[in-house]
Each structure stands twice: as C-alpha cells, then as structure tokens.
Amino acid sequence: MDLASAKMIGAGLACIALVGAGIGIGNIFSALVSSIARNPASQAQIQVPALLGFALAEATGLFGLIVAFIILFT
C-alpha cells in the first residue's frame, strides 16, 4: 500500500465522526420538537440548551472533517 491510498483510508475513517454528529443532531432536535409539542410554554427554557447541544454536536463533526483534510493535504 502506498502513501496516497493510506491517506485516503485515514481520511475516510476520520469522516466517521460526521455520522456521529448527524445522529446526535437528529436526537437533539427530535427531543426539542417533542418537548415543545408537549409543553409549548417551556420553549424559552428548552431552546437555548438545545441550540448549545447542537453547536457542540456539530463541532465534533467539524473536528473530524478538519482532521480528514489535514490527513489528505499534508
């Protein structure tokens, strides 16, 4: 196996973090919609932590993508 193919395999494995981020974001927003549908008066209390959770879940996916780009282009 040469270096180019090893880089491609490593970048593909680093992109597995994007799958986890997608699942996490889906779970966060499904819980958000469900909780707001059950109790609309609590939207202000629920929305801020949900958006914070979204940002943290998205950050893990972006970190995985950055690692994949570093593997590919260095």
Stockholm file with secondary structure:
# STOCKHOLM 1.0

chainA/1-74         MDLASAKMIGAGLACIALVGAGIGIGNIFSALVSSIARNPASQAQIQVPALLGFALAEATGLFGLIVAFIILFT
#=GR chainA/1-74 SS CCHHHHHHHHHHHHTHHHHHHHHHHHHHHHHHHHHHHHCGGGHHHHHHHHHHHHHHHHHHHHHHHHHHHHHHHC
#=GC SS_cons        CCHHHHHHHHHHHHTHHHHHHHHHHHHHHHHHHHHHHHCGGGHHHHHHHHHHHHHHHHHHHHHHHHHHHHHHHC
//
